[in-house]
Amino acid sequence: MDRRALADFLRRRREALRPEDVGLPAGARRRTPGLRREEVAALAAMSADYYTRLEQHRSPQPSEQMLASLARALRLTGDERDYLFRIAGHNAPESVTTATHVAPALLRVLDRLHDTPALILSNLGETLVQNRMADALFGDKSRYTGLAGSEIYRWFTDPSERLRYPEDDRDRQSRAQVANLRAAYGSMGPQSRAGELVRALQKASAEFAEIWDRHEVAKRFEDHKTLIHPEIGPIELDCQVLFTEDQSQALLVLTAPPRTEGYEKLQLLAILGQEHFVKSG
């Protein structure tokens, strides 16, 4: 571990960012360039004291999980992320880990979305990051680990996952989930994480196995859906999707036309989400 190189790299990347680059308000005039240390720490979900010690080259070796959080917080490219891992004394992430490194281009769009639910998913349905409105609509979907990190896996193994959808729309959602996984399986291959997910679901769910055998393939693009919120009730929303160039990640944005009931419910959701945030803060 090269503590001096790590400290200098973190400081320079922090100073190169502006609050608006990461979705933060500019606020009062700043005496120093870039983000504050406590802002980076908050974005990376670590203590400000620990991050400060990293920049002062007096910290213990950070874990791979912590480095991945820092790479996301500092909006690092793939090459920059690999460099961060190496100077911190770790090998660069393997392809399995790399797939969960959020594309900076999608993050830049997500950072600017404050008044509508938005989240970034991997091609296996893993929630990589979501904004506060998505938290209010879905709950924290990024808390899941292992196979359960995939919403496709949860859809076929956890009945509570389906409660967000009207009963008459669940068959369509099942087919869409399998078609998405079929597309990922085709590009990643049978020995990939997609293949592992398929094999696990074939054993766990007869419904999945039956739909899988239909060989339906489709990536999720735009969609109109109704989601059921436990406090607000049904919300009609339009879903738009923006993919990365390699199709490995997607930004989902949920909106409703102005002056519709869905739009009014999203405004109410924003208020509820803020109340929950204040209570938990």
Backbone as CSV, one residue per row, in Angstrom:
resi,resn,N_x,N_y,N_z,CA_x,CA_y,CA_z,C_x,C_y,C_z
1,MET,0.851,-1.202,0.000,0.000,0.000,0.000,0.885,1.250,0.000
2,ASP,0.656,2.131,-0.949,1.412,3.385,-1.059,0.547,4.498,-0.468
3,ARG,0.696,4.745,0.820,-0.173,5.708,1.509,-0.054,7.116,0.946
4,ARG,1.170,7.520,0.597,1.351,8.878,0.086,0.678,9.033,-1.275
5,ALA,0.838,8.045,-2.152,0.203,8.115,-3.475,-1.321,8.078,-3.339
6,LEU,-1.812,7.233,-2.419,-3.254,7.141,-2.203,-3.812,8.474,-1.710
7,ALA,-3.139,9.088,-0.746,-3.599,10.355,-0.189,-3.618,11.439,-1.266
8,ASP,-2.554,11.507,-2.066,-2.466,12.548,-3.088,-3.517,12.342,-4.169
9,PHE,-3.742,11.085,-4.553,-4.732,10.797,-5.596,-6.135,11.167,-5.118
10,LEU,-6.479,10.784,-3.903,-7.805,11.110,-3.370,-7.998,12.627,-3.283
11,ARG,-6.978,13.318,-2.797,-7.105,14.768,-2.655,-7.295,15.448,-4.009
12,ARG,-6.512,15.021,-4.997,-6.610,15.656,-6.317,-7.936,15.352,-6.997
13,ARG,-8.429,14.131,-6.834,-9.722,13.809,-7.431,-10.846,14.567,-6.716
14,ARG,-10.737,14.713,-5.413,-11.740,15.470,-4.654,-11.743,16.936,-5.094
15,GLU,-10.570,17.513,-5.253,-10.478,18.924,-5.632,-10.927,19.166,-7.067
16,ALA,-10.907,18.116,-7.893,-11.326,18.279,-9.291,-12.838,18.290,-9.457
17,LEU,-13.558,17.871,-8.422,-15.011,17.818,-8.498,-15.628,19.095,-7.950
18,ARG,-16.810,19.399,-8.422,-17.609,20.494,-7.895,-18.892,19.903,-7.313
19,PRO,-19.517,20.593,-6.382,-20.746,20.036,-5.785,-21.782,19.632,-6.825
20,GLU,-21.964,20.474,-7.855,-22.959,20.160,-8.874,-22.609,18.904,-9.670
21,ASP,-21.330,18.493,-9.662,-20.923,17.273,-10.363,-21.477,16.020,-9.704
22,VAL,-21.793,16.121,-8.428,-22.275,14.951,-7.683,-23.672,15.168,-7.124
23,GLY,-24.374,16.183,-7.656,-25.750,16.405,-7.254,-25.933,17.142,-5.953
24,LEU,-24.893,17.871,-5.498,-24.991,18.643,-4.261,-25.172,20.121,-4.585
25,PRO,-25.861,20.870,-3.727,-25.978,22.315,-3.947,-24.632,22.993,-3.751
26,ALA,-24.368,24.038,-4.519,-23.085,24.740,-4.426,-22.916,25.411,-3.072
27,GLY,-23.998,25.965,-2.533,-23.932,26.591,-1.224,-23.125,27.873,-1.222
28,ALA,-22.644,28.235,-0.035,-21.876,29.471,0.098,-20.520,29.349,-0.583
29,ARG,-19.896,30.498,-0.752,-18.581,30.527,-1.403,-17.585,29.660,-0.647
30,ARG,-16.810,28.891,-1.377,-15.882,27.950,-0.770,-14.466,28.517,-0.778
31,ARG,-13.767,28.262,0.314,-12.400,28.765,0.415,-11.404,27.869,-0.293
32,THR,-11.766,26.608,-0.480,-10.869,25.664,-1.153,-11.572,25.059,-2.363
33,PRO,-10.803,24.612,-3.367,-11.432,24.041,-4.570,-12.041,22.673,-4.305
34,GLY,-13.018,22.340,-5.121,-13.573,21.002,-5.079,-14.519,20.726,-3.934
35,LEU,-14.740,19.422,-3.695,-15.617,19.000,-2.605,-14.898,19.077,-1.273
36,ARG,-15.667,19.173,-0.213,-15.104,19.084,1.129,-14.900,17.615,1.488
37,ARG,-14.000,17.372,2.410,-13.749,15.990,2.818,-14.999,15.328,3.363
38,GLU,-15.764,16.073,4.155,-16.964,15.474,4.752,-18.007,15.150,3.687
39,GLU,-17.991,15.872,2.575,-18.932,15.582,1.490,-18.561,14.276,0.793
40,VAL,-17.272,14.077,0.552,-16.833,12.808,-0.048,-17.144,11.655,0.899
41,ALA,-16.877,11.858,2.184,-17.145,10.810,3.167,-18.618,10.432,3.172
42,ALA,-19.495,11.436,3.117,-20.932,11.153,3.109,-21.338,10.407,1.848
43,LEU,-20.795,10.797,0.705,-21.109,10.117,-0.548,-20.634,8.670,-0.537
44,ALA,-19.526,8.418,0.165,-18.961,7.068,0.223,-19.460,6.277,1.422
45,ALA,-20.374,6.862,2.215,-20.936,6.192,3.390,-19.860,5.755,4.377
46,MET,-18.930,6.654,4.677,-17.900,6.391,5.675,-17.775,7.618,6.571
47,SER,-17.067,7.484,7.677,-16.927,8.615,8.585,-15.969,9.649,8.004
48,ALA,-16.240,10.906,8.316,-15.353,11.975,7.852,-13.963,11.823,8.451
49,ASP,-13.889,11.329,9.689,-12.587,11.129,10.331,-11.756,10.097,9.580
50,TYR,-12.401,8.999,9.162,-11.653,7.970,8.440,-11.163,8.507,7.094
51,TYR,-12.037,9.210,6.380,-11.612,9.742,5.090,-10.471,10.748,5.267
52,THR,-10.547,11.568,6.302,-9.474,12.536,6.558,-8.152,11.830,6.782
53,ARG,-8.172,10.729,7.528,-6.938,9.969,7.764,-6.391,9.368,6.476
54,LEU,-7.279,9.002,5.541,-6.807,8.518,4.243,-6.020,9.597,3.511
55,GLU,-6.546,10.811,3.513,-5.874,11.903,2.813,-4.612,12.359,3.543
56,GLN,-4.493,12.028,4.789,-3.304,12.411,5.566,-2.314,11.258,5.680
57,HIS,-2.478,10.256,4.817,-1.690,9.015,4.742,-1.321,8.452,6.126
58,ARG,-2.360,8.314,6.962,-2.158,7.717,8.282,-3.278,6.735,8.635
59,SER,-3.913,6.176,7.618,-5.005,5.235,7.871,-4.530,3.795,7.663
60,PRO,-5.247,2.825,8.223,-4.983,1.424,7.863,-5.407,1.175,6.419
61,GLN,-5.038,0.030,5.892,-5.385,-0.289,4.503,-6.900,-0.370,4.348
62,PRO,-7.475,0.407,3.423,-8.924,0.334,3.213,-9.309,-0.979,2.551
63,SER,-10.518,-1.445,2.840,-11.012,-2.683,2.244,-11.408,-2.455,0.792
64,GLU,-11.588,-3.524,0.062,-12.035,-3.420,-1.327,-13.422,-2.791,-1.405
65,GLN,-14.288,-3.132,-0.447,-15.631,-2.551,-0.435,-15.559,-1.034,-0.233
66,MET,-14.663,-0.592,0.642,-14.527,0.842,0.888,-13.956,1.550,-0.340
67,LEU,-13.009,0.907,-1.005,-12.438,1.503,-2.213,-13.491,1.612,-3.313
68,ALA,-14.342,0.606,-3.431,-15.410,0.669,-4.434,-16.355,1.835,-4.137
69,SER,-16.634,2.070,-2.844,-17.488,3.200,-2.468,-16.817,4.526,-2.786
70,LEU,-15.514,4.613,-2.546,-14.775,5.832,-2.864,-14.740,6.075,-4.367
71,ALA,-14.554,5.009,-5.139,-14.527,5.159,-6.593,-15.843,5.704,-7.108
72,ARG,-16.931,5.257,-6.513,-18.247,5.749,-6.924,-18.435,7.196,-6.479
73,ALA,-18.056,7.489,-5.242,-18.237,8.847,-4.714,-17.442,9.873,-5.513
74,LEU,-16.242,9.510,-5.946,-15.369,10.425,-6.679,-15.575,10.356,-8.185
75,ARG,-16.566,9.569,-8.611,-16.929,9.472,-10.027,-15.733,9.047,-10.884
76,LEU,-14.997,8.024,-10.422,-13.809,7.575,-11.130,-14.176,6.764,-12.365
77,THR,-13.360,6.871,-13.387,-13.493,6.009,-14.550,-12.980,4.617,-14.189
78,GLY,-13.145,3.670,-15.104,-12.650,2.319,-14.852,-11.153,2.297,-14.629
79,ASP,-10.385,3.025,-15.436,-8.927,3.063,-15.278,-8.537,3.696,-13.948
80,GLU,-9.225,4.774,-13.581,-8.929,5.434,-12.306,-9.273,4.535,-11.127
81,ARG,-10.377,3.813,-11.234,-10.749,2.877,-10.179,-9.686,1.794,-10.001
82,ASP,-9.200,1.225,-11.114,-8.171,0.194,-11.031,-6.902,0.737,-10.382
83,TYR,-6.537,1.968,-10.726,-5.351,2.595,-10.143,-5.539,2.775,-8.642
84,LEU,-6.735,3.218,-8.234,-7.029,3.389,-6.815,-6.825,2.080,-6.055
85,PHE,-7.332,0.986,-6.584,-7.183,-0.310,-5.931,-5.711,-0.695,-5.800
86,ARG,-4.939,-0.468,-6.859,-3.537,-0.904,-6.845,-2.702,-0.110,-5.845
87,ILE,-2.861,1.211,-5.797,-2.044,1.984,-4.854,-2.486,1.746,-3.413
88,ALA,-3.711,1.223,-3.243,-4.179,0.868,-1.901,-3.769,-0.551,-1.511
89,GLY,-3.006,-1.217,-2.383,-2.485,-2.529,-2.048,-3.369,-3.691,-2.417
90,HIS,-4.343,-3.471,-3.304,-5.233,-4.540,-3.757,-5.053,-4.754,-5.260
91,ASN,-5.433,-5.927,-5.720,-5.481,-6.150,-7.158,-6.655,-5.375,-7.748
92,ALA,-6.517,-5.005,-9.015,-7.646,-4.357,-9.691,-8.833,-5.306,-9.702
93,PRO,-10.043,-4.791,-9.591,-11.226,-5.667,-9.535,-11.322,-6.574,-10.752
94,GLU,-11.744,-7.817,-10.506,-11.996,-8.735,-11.602,-13.287,-8.344,-12.298
95,SER,-13.576,-8.993,-13.410,-14.728,-8.604,-14.225,-16.036,-8.710,-13.446
96,VAL,-16.125,-9.676,-12.510,-17.355,-9.828,-11.728,-17.605,-8.585,-10.897
97,THR,-16.540,-8.067,-10.260,-16.666,-6.872,-9.445,-16.826,-5.637,-10.310
98,THR,-16.096,-5.612,-11.425,-16.142,-4.458,-12.308,-17.555,-4.173,-12.788
99,ALA,-18.348,-5.223,-12.973,-19.705,-5.050,-13.488,-20.570,-4.204,-12.565
100,THR,-20.189,-4.107,-11.291,-20.987,-3.332,-10.351,-20.439,-1.928,-10.139
101,HIS,-19.368,-1.566,-10.842,-18.848,-0.193,-10.768,-19.739,0.689,-11.634
102,VAL,-20.406,1.648,-11.007,-21.413,2.435,-11.717,-20.747,3.308,-12.779
103,ALA,-21.315,3.273,-13.980,-20.793,4.081,-15.077,-20.897,5.561,-14.727
104,PRO,-19.778,6.309,-14.770,-19.827,7.733,-14.419,-20.834,8.526,-15.241
105,ALA,-21.007,8.162,-16.520,-21.948,8.913,-17.364,-23.374,8.786,-16.835
106,LEU,-23.750,7.597,-16.378,-25.095,7.426,-15.814,-25.220,8.148,-14.472
107,LEU,-24.145,8.122,-13.682,-24.181,8.817,-12.401,-24.384,10.313,-12.581
108,ARG,-23.769,10.880,-13.619,-23.916,12.318,-13.859,-25.372,12.672,-14.146
109,VAL,-26.063,11.780,-14.845,-27.489,12.029,-15.099,-28.286,11.855,-13.807
110,LEU,-28.008,10.783,-13.071,-28.734,10.524,-11.825,-28.560,11.672,-10.832
111,ASP,-27.364,12.249,-10.786,-27.101,13.347,-9.859,-28.028,14.538,-10.076
112,ARG,-28.570,14.664,-11.270,-29.402,15.814,-11.602,-30.896,15.525,-11.471
113,LEU,-31.216,14.335,-11.043,-32.616,13.949,-10.908,-32.996,13.942,-9.430
114,HIS,-33.733,14.959,-9.015,-34.083,15.087,-7.608,-35.580,14.933,-7.342
115,ASP,-36.403,15.218,-8.346,-37.845,15.285,-8.107,-38.604,14.097,-8.674
116,THR,-37.885,13.047,-9.067,-38.561,11.871,-9.612,-37.714,10.634,-9.311
117,PRO,-38.321,9.468,-9.103,-37.538,8.274,-8.771,-36.613,7.869,-9.916
118,ALA,-35.374,7.541,-9.575,-34.400,7.103,-10.569,-33.410,6.165,-9.891
119,LEU,-32.981,5.139,-10.609,-32.017,4.187,-10.080,-31.212,3.580,-11.213
120,ILE,-30.025,3.106,-10.878,-29.138,2.475,-11.854,-29.053,0.990,-11.529
121,LEU,-29.322,0.166,-12.550,-29.324,-1.287,-12.406,-28.242,-1.918,-13.272
122,SER,-27.705,-3.050,-12.802,-26.867,-3.870,-13.666,-27.769,-4.667,-14.601
123,ASN,-27.166,-5.342,-15.580,-27.984,-6.133,-16.498,-28.551,-7.391,-15.851
124,LEU,-28.192,-7.635,-14.589,-28.778,-8.744,-13.835,-29.813,-8.255,-12.828
125,GLY,-30.218,-6.984,-12.956,-31.253,-6.456,-12.089,-30.782,-6.089,-10.700
126,GLU,-29.493,-5.847,-10.533,-28.963,-5.425,-9.238,-29.019,-3.899,-9.145
127,THR,-29.586,-3.381,-8.071,-29.621,-1.942,-7.867,-28.259,-1.477,-7.381
128,LEU,-27.579,-0.682,-8.196,-26.240,-0.208,-7.871,-26.282,1.101,-7.093
129,VAL,-27.219,1.961,-7.437,-27.399,3.222,-6.722,-28.792,3.745,-7.042
130,GLN,-29.407,4.444,-6.091,-30.732,4.994,-6.322,-30.845,6.330,-5.593
131,ASN,-31.692,7.220,-6.118,-31.846,8.514,-5.463,-32.879,8.435,-4.342
132,ARG,-33.077,9.548,-3.643,-33.953,9.547,-2.477,-35.399,9.267,-2.864
133,MET,-35.818,9.727,-4.034,-37.182,9.451,-4.472,-37.391,7.957,-4.727
134,ALA,-36.377,7.292,-5.264,-36.472,5.843,-5.457,-36.500,5.123,-4.119
135,ASP,-35.742,5.632,-3.142,-35.817,5.073,-1.793,-37.245,5.149,-1.266
136,ALA,-37.887,6.311,-1.480,-39.243,6.505,-0.974,-40.240,5.598,-1.682
137,LEU,-40.003,5.314,-2.948,-40.930,4.493,-3.727,-40.730,3.001,-3.488
138,PHE,-39.463,2.558,-3.470,-39.164,1.125,-3.416,-38.600,0.663,-2.080
139,GLY,-38.098,1.582,-1.258,-37.261,1.190,-0.140,-35.832,1.039,-0.642
140,ASP,-34.910,0.748,0.257,-33.497,0.645,-0.112,-33.234,-0.707,-0.768
141,LYS,-33.209,-0.726,-2.093,-33.008,-1.982,-2.826,-31.540,-2.386,-2.895
142,SER,-30.644,-1.456,-2.541,-29.223,-1.767,-2.627,-28.736,-2.569,-1.419
143,ARG,-29.620,-2.833,-0.448,-29.190,-3.524,0.770,-29.017,-5.031,0.567
144,TYR,-29.547,-5.563,-0.513,-29.492,-7.007,-0.729,-28.100,-7.443,-1.199
145,THR,-27.727,-8.664,-0.853,-26.428,-9.210,-1.253,-26.618,-10.600,-1.858
146,GLY,-25.546,-11.105,-2.472,-25.593,-12.437,-3.073,-26.610,-12.507,-4.198
147,LEU,-27.197,-13.682,-4.399,-28.192,-13.843,-5.452,-29.389,-12.917,-5.236
148,ALA,-29.718,-12.648,-3.972,-30.854,-11.777,-3.666,-30.608,-10.337,-4.085
149,GLY,-29.374,-9.996,-4.440,-29.107,-8.667,-4.958,-29.783,-8.414,-6.288
150,SER,-30.142,-9.472,-6.993,-30.832,-9.354,-8.271,-32.340,-9.312,-8.058
151,GLU,-32.995,-8.277,-8.596,-34.444,-8.209,-8.463,-35.109,-9.344,-9.237
152,ILE,-34.421,-9.885,-10.230,-34.959,-11.033,-10.962,-35.052,-12.230,-10.023
153,TYR,-34.008,-12.465,-9.252,-34.020,-13.578,-8.301,-35.102,-13.367,-7.247
154,ARG,-35.185,-12.156,-6.714,-36.175,-11.888,-5.667,-37.594,-12.033,-6.205
155,TRP,-37.801,-11.664,-7.463,-39.149,-11.737,-8.043,-39.683,-13.166,-7.997
156,PHE,-38.832,-14.137,-8.198,-39.276,-15.531,-8.262,-39.077,-16.299,-6.946
157,THR,-38.468,-15.684,-5.956,-38.213,-16.402,-4.702,-38.780,-15.699,-3.466
158,ASP,-39.146,-14.431,-3.584,-39.654,-13.670,-2.435,-41.017,-13.088,-2.799
159,PRO,-42.104,-13.661,-2.280,-43.451,-13.182,-2.644,-43.680,-11.702,-2.355
160,SER,-42.994,-11.147,-1.356,-43.205,-9.735,-1.027,-42.716,-8.806,-2.140
161,GLU,-41.830,-9.307,-2.996,-41.309,-8.486,-4.089,-42.418,-8.108,-5.073
162,ARG,-43.460,-8.915,-5.131,-44.526,-8.684,-6.114,-45.627,-7.743,-5.605
163,LEU,-45.563,-7.388,-4.350,-46.615,-6.560,-3.783,-46.631,-5.157,-4.361
164,ARG,-45.545,-4.735,-4.978,-45.489,-3.398,-5.582,-46.237,-3.340,-6.910
165,TYR,-46.684,-4.489,-7.419,-47.358,-4.532,-8.723,-48.781,-5.046,-8.563
166,PRO,-49.721,-4.512,-9.336,-51.086,-5.059,-9.313,-51.072,-6.528,-9.702
167,GLU,-51.989,-7.280,-9.149,-52.005,-8.723,-9.393,-52.159,-9.050,-10.876
168,ASP,-52.944,-8.258,-11.614,-53.180,-8.573,-13.018,-51.993,-8.201,-13.919
169,ASP,-50.943,-7.606,-13.344,-49.758,-7.254,-14.132,-48.558,-8.140,-13.800
170,ARG,-48.729,-9.057,-12.883,-47.567,-9.820,-12.411,-47.076,-10.839,-13.427
171,ASP,-47.984,-11.429,-14.208,-47.539,-12.374,-15.236,-46.675,-11.660,-16.281
172,ARG,-47.083,-10.467,-16.666,-46.299,-9.692,-17.640,-44.931,-9.346,-17.068
173,GLN,-44.907,-8.990,-15.796,-43.629,-8.669,-15.169,-42.727,-9.902,-15.092
174,SER,-43.303,-11.066,-14.823,-42.510,-12.296,-14.790,-41.836,-12.542,-16.138
175,ARG,-42.591,-12.400,-17.215,-42.026,-12.615,-18.549,-40.959,-11.578,-18.872
176,ALA,-41.178,-10.337,-18.443,-40.184,-9.287,-18.704,-38.896,-9.566,-17.940
177,GLN,-39.006,-10.018,-16.700,-37.810,-10.326,-15.915,-36.993,-11.436,-16.573
178,VAL,-37.679,-12.482,-17.029,-36.978,-13.606,-17.649,-36.379,-13.189,-18.991
179,ALA,-37.099,-12.396,-19.760,-36.578,-11.937,-21.052,-35.328,-11.086,-20.877
180,ASN,-35.312,-10.267,-19.835,-34.121,-9.478,-19.538,-32.941,-10.366,-19.178
181,LEU,-33.195,-11.367,-18.346,-32.126,-12.275,-17.953,-31.639,-13.085,-19.143
182,ARG,-32.547,-13.465,-20.033,-32.156,-14.210,-21.238,-31.196,-13.370,-22.085
183,ALA,-31.448,-12.068,-22.200,-30.563,-11.185,-22.959,-29.186,-11.111,-22.304
184,ALA,-29.149,-10.991,-20.971,-27.871,-10.952,-20.257,-27.134,-12.276,-20.385
185,TYR,-27.866,-13.376,-20.301,-27.283,-14.705,-20.434,-26.652,-14.887,-21.819
186,GLY,-27.318,-14.368,-22.831,-26.787,-14.491,-24.182,-25.482,-13.748,-24.371
187,SER,-25.339,-12.589,-23.721,-24.115,-11.803,-23.883,-23.005,-12.228,-22.929
188,MET,-23.372,-12.773,-21.759,-22.366,-13.115,-20.748,-21.953,-14.578,-20.779
189,GLY,-22.832,-15.458,-21.253,-22.472,-16.864,-21.365,-22.906,-17.705,-20.181
190,PRO,-22.957,-19.036,-20.357,-23.474,-19.936,-19.323,-22.595,-20.034,-18.077
191,GLN,-21.303,-19.717,-18.186,-20.416,-19.809,-17.029,-20.271,-18.489,-16.288
192,SER,-21.098,-17.536,-16.624,-21.040,-16.211,-16.020,-21.962,-16.136,-14.804
193,ARG,-22.036,-14.957,-14.191,-22.968,-14.729,-13.097,-24.409,-14.868,-13.579
194,ALA,-24.658,-14.531,-14.856,-25.992,-14.733,-15.416,-26.338,-16.217,-15.432
195,GLY,-25.367,-17.059,-15.819,-25.590,-18.499,-15.829,-25.844,-19.045,-14.435
196,GLU,-25.101,-18.532,-13.453,-25.309,-18.943,-12.064,-26.720,-18.586,-11.603
197,LEU,-27.172,-17.415,-11.990,-28.511,-16.968,-11.615,-29.579,-17.842,-12.257
198,VAL,-29.401,-18.177,-13.523,-30.359,-19.031,-14.224,-30.453,-20.396,-13.549
199,ARG,-29.317,-21.006,-13.261,-29.326,-22.336,-12.659,-29.995,-22.320,-11.278
200,ALA,-29.728,-21.284,-10.511,-30.348,-21.187,-9.186,-31.862,-21.032,-9.297
201,LEU,-32.318,-20.225,-10.245,-33.748,-19.993,-10.391,-34.466,-21.207,-10.980
202,GLN,-33.794,-21.957,-11.839,-34.417,-23.164,-12.385,-34.717,-24.169,-11.268
203,LYS,-33.873,-24.183,-10.252,-34.099,-25.073,-9.112,-35.129,-24.505,-8.140
204,ALA,-35.159,-23.186,-8.007,-35.986,-22.552,-6.977,-37.417,-22.273,-7.418
205,SER,-37.656,-22.128,-8.739,-38.969,-21.666,-9.187,-39.427,-22.410,-10.440
206,ALA,-40.528,-23.140,-10.308,-41.116,-23.815,-11.468,-41.631,-22.792,-12.469
207,GLU,-42.136,-21.668,-11.977,-42.624,-20.615,-12.869,-41.487,-20.081,-13.726
208,PHE,-40.346,-19.813,-13.101,-39.195,-19.330,-13.864,-38.786,-20.368,-14.916
209,ALA,-38.681,-21.621,-14.523,-38.227,-22.665,-15.442,-39.141,-22.755,-16.662
210,GLU,-40.443,-22.628,-16.430,-41.393,-22.717,-17.548,-41.234,-21.536,-18.502
211,ILE,-41.093,-20.329,-17.946,-40.942,-19.149,-18.804,-39.585,-19.172,-19.501
212,TRP,-38.551,-19.614,-18.804,-37.201,-19.674,-19.393,-37.194,-20.534,-20.651
213,ASP,-37.933,-21.614,-20.621,-37.961,-22.531,-21.764,-38.639,-21.921,-22.990
214,ARG,-39.305,-20.761,-22.845,-39.921,-20.108,-23.998,-38.908,-19.365,-24.862
215,HIS,-37.731,-19.130,-24.333,-36.660,-18.441,-25.070,-37.074,-17.035,-25.528
216,GLU,-37.790,-16.313,-24.700,-38.118,-14.926,-25.011,-36.952,-14.034,-24.594
217,VAL,-36.561,-13.118,-25.475,-35.403,-12.257,-25.237,-35.807,-10.810,-25.461
218,ALA,-35.530,-9.935,-24.491,-35.830,-8.511,-24.664,-35.152,-7.713,-23.572
219,LYS,-34.627,-6.557,-23.947,-34.131,-5.606,-22.956,-35.244,-4.619,-22.637
220,ARG,-35.277,-4.162,-21.399,-36.327,-3.240,-20.976,-36.041,-1.842,-21.511
221,PHE,-36.974,-1.336,-22.281,-36.872,0.042,-22.741,-37.985,0.837,-22.061
222,GLU,-38.758,1.566,-22.809,-39.808,2.352,-22.159,-40.999,1.456,-21.809
223,ASP,-41.707,1.869,-20.787,-42.789,1.047,-20.273,-43.750,1.953,-19.500
224,HIS,-45.018,1.549,-19.463,-46.003,2.236,-18.626,-46.455,1.224,-17.589
225,LYS,-46.398,1.616,-16.320,-46.727,0.649,-15.281,-47.426,1.325,-14.118
226,THR,-48.078,0.491,-13.328,-48.665,0.946,-12.072,-47.897,0.291,-10.937
227,LEU,-47.417,1.119,-10.007,-46.726,0.625,-8.827,-47.571,0.942,-7.600
228,ILE,-47.572,0.028,-6.650,-48.389,0.197,-5.449,-47.496,0.555,-4.272
229,HIS,-47.672,1.772,-3.778,-46.915,2.222,-2.612,-47.718,1.903,-1.358
230,PRO,-47.081,1.408,-0.294,-47.840,0.990,0.895,-48.608,2.115,1.576
231,GLU,-48.214,3.368,1.394,-48.908,4.480,2.038,-49.751,5.293,1.056
232,ILE,-49.287,5.444,-0.162,-49.966,6.289,-1.138,-50.935,5.505,-2.005
233,GLY,-50.668,4.206,-2.180,-51.515,3.386,-3.045,-50.976,3.329,-4.462
234,PRO,-51.818,2.985,-5.443,-51.367,2.827,-6.831,-50.880,4.152,-7.430
235,ILE,-49.765,4.096,-8.154,-49.217,5.260,-8.839,-48.933,4.858,-10.284
236,GLU,-49.569,5.520,-11.243,-49.314,5.250,-12.653,-48.107,6.053,-13.106
237,LEU,-47.111,5.353,-13.663,-45.852,5.984,-14.023,-45.370,5.511,-15.388
238,ASP,-44.610,6.367,-16.043,-43.897,5.998,-17.256,-42.450,5.724,-16.885
239,CYS,-41.906,4.644,-17.426,-40.522,4.254,-17.141,-39.684,4.424,-18.397
240,GLN,-38.653,5.238,-18.314,-37.712,5.420,-19.410,-36.358,4.862,-18.996
241,VAL,-35.636,4.284,-19.935,-34.377,3.611,-19.625,-33.266,4.140,-20.521
242,LEU,-32.123,4.420,-19.904,-30.924,4.837,-20.630,-29.834,3.818,-20.354
243,PHE,-29.321,3.166,-21.412,-28.301,2.139,-21.269,-26.901,2.705,-21.485
244,THR,-25.912,2.064,-20.845,-24.525,2.336,-21.197,-24.246,1.746,-22.579
245,GLU,-23.122,2.142,-23.154,-22.806,1.696,-24.515,-22.711,0.183,-24.620
246,ASP,-22.173,-0.465,-23.564,-22.036,-1.927,-23.613,-23.274,-2.647,-23.088
247,GLN,-24.333,-1.896,-22.768,-25.614,-2.458,-22.325,-25.532,-3.173,-20.978
248,SER,-24.452,-2.974,-20.221,-24.296,-3.690,-18.954,-25.001,-3.004,-17.793
249,GLN,-25.335,-1.730,-17.942,-26.020,-0.994,-16.892,-27.096,-0.117,-17.513
250,ALA,-28.098,0.196,-16.703,-29.210,1.008,-17.206,-29.678,1.968,-16.118
251,LEU,-29.986,3.177,-16.544,-30.596,4.171,-15.661,-32.097,4.158,-15.902
252,LEU,-32.877,3.863,-14.864,-34.337,3.861,-14.950,-34.870,5.142,-14.321
253,VAL,-35.703,5.836,-15.056,-36.315,7.066,-14.568,-37.827,6.904,-14.649
254,LEU,-38.512,7.142,-13.535,-39.964,6.986,-13.453,-40.602,8.362,-13.334
255,THR,-41.483,8.675,-14.273,-42.116,9.991,-14.294,-43.617,9.853,-14.519
256,ALA,-44.319,10.967,-14.350,-45.753,11.027,-14.660,-46.031,12.364,-15.336
257,PRO,-46.940,12.406,-16.302,-47.246,13.676,-16.975,-47.764,14.715,-15.989
258,PRO,-47.426,15.987,-16.186,-47.935,17.049,-15.301,-49.458,17.059,-15.256
259,ARG,-49.961,17.452,-14.082,-51.405,17.610,-13.851,-52.169,16.288,-13.888
260,THR,-51.464,15.175,-13.752,-52.144,13.886,-13.631,-52.120,13.432,-12.169
261,GLU,-52.923,12.434,-11.867,-52.944,11.898,-10.507,-51.579,11.313,-10.136
262,GLY,-50.934,10.663,-11.115,-49.613,10.102,-10.860,-48.605,11.175,-10.500
263,TYR,-48.678,12.314,-11.171,-47.772,13.428,-10.896,-47.989,13.953,-9.479
264,GLU,-49.249,14.106,-9.087,-49.564,14.590,-7.744,-49.084,13.607,-6.677
265,LYS,-49.187,12.316,-6.969,-48.736,11.322,-6.004,-47.212,11.313,-5.883
266,LEU,-46.509,11.597,-6.980,-45.055,11.710,-6.893,-44.660,12.894,-6.008
267,GLN,-45.407,13.987,-6.111,-45.129,15.132,-5.244,-45.357,14.781,-3.781
268,LEU,-46.411,14.025,-3.522,-46.675,13.565,-2.159,-45.572,12.616,-1.694
269,LEU,-45.104,11.761,-2.601,-44.030,10.825,-2.275,-42.761,11.576,-1.876
270,ALA,-42.479,12.688,-2.551,-41.299,13.489,-2.215,-41.390,14.000,-0.783
271,ILE,-42.592,14.412,-0.368,-42.780,14.903,1.001,-42.605,13.766,2.014
272,LEU,-43.204,12.607,1.717,-43.073,11.463,2.615,-41.628,11.013,2.721
273,GLY,-40.932,11.001,1.580,-39.532,10.596,1.582,-38.679,11.515,2.422
274,GLN,-38.932,12.817,2.355,-38.185,13.774,3.153,-38.473,13.588,4.638
275,GLU,-39.738,13.302,4.977,-40.086,13.068,6.381,-39.371,11.840,6.930
276,HIS,-39.316,10.766,6.140,-38.639,9.558,6.581,-37.146,9.797,6.756
277,PHE,-36.595,10.624,5.841,-35.163,10.913,5.914,-34.837,11.678,7.195
278,VAL,-35.677,12.656,7.529,-35.447,13.465,8.729,-35.570,12.592,9.992
279,LYS,-36.560,11.708,10.002,-36.766,10.843,11.174,-35.591,9.902,11.375
280,SER,-35.001,9.412,10.271,-33.911,8.440,10.382,-32.549,9.104,10.499
281,GLY,-32.495,10.425,10.251,-31.213,11.120,10.254,-30.705,11.415,11.658
